């Protein structure tokens, strides 16, 4: 067989593989469910975040949280790449996404300007891609609000899905949602060698390998008396901004049951893992929603929890009704002091 024919045949094989498995690559592990495990505990183990359980279930095509002992779940994660000399956006997008034109979306997800050249040493995350079938009334802005906490990123979804007119969508239309939030935590187990075959991915031609860290540069020795300068730790990132904002909108729109249900579902997680301003917002909203349900004891309990975070809690005077202000005024702000 001539060299030209061999190249053509290889290209046809690659095209067939892409048509069979999907055009997007994915990095993932396989997890066999054990007794006592839940989707939340599995997400906590691999990502360090139990709230990514829903993503894990959706990636595995589940409509409920029910999982069974012994079944295998695919655990996707954002692939990591450290930019090297000679790297190009289109080449990296082809390697990790299977399409060279996906790089502007990857740049946006990594908070990098698409027009800027790649800088050696930059760490890039390449996304896990969720498949979503549009429901009646859904828009790209609504999906962006749900998955990114920012409706303006509907433009990113339009670009990633090659949608020219986001106003012309149909029920059931498949939208691919790229996410870089599911990242393997340090020390997360990888599959054992006897289950290596199980790590092969649907929607992948070959699993991208996480790039090994760049070799450390040789540093000139310094006197022992000069302490080594350590990089400043990254500030903690807010994790509950989007669901708290959704509960606040429901409250403002008079959907009190929806707001209460969402806030009470968030309460334990925000209290345990939220930043101070997120915990303050949680208790501020709960105090308001309990007034709507005429629950003075719960209103005061929420207000008192708020005073432990903010010495002088503030409520939006324009948006806070006289009924709420009156209910809060009747609470002892520090009953345990």
Secondary structure, DSSP 8 states (H G I E B T S, - for coil): --HHHHHHHHHHHHHHHHHHH-S---EEEEEE--TT--HHHHHHHHHS-GGGHHHHHHHTT-SSS---TT-EEEEEE-EEEE--TT--HHHHHHHHHS-GGGHHHHHHHTT--TTS---TT-EEEE-EEEEEE--TT--HHHHHHHHHS-GGGHHHHHHHTT-S-TT---TT-EEEEEE------TT-----GGGGGGG--TT-SS-----------------TTS------------SSHHHHHHHHHHHHTT-HHHHHHHHHHHHHHHHHH--HHHHHHHHHHHHHHHHHTT-HHHHHHHHHHHHTT-TT----TTTS-HHHHHHHHTS-TTTT-
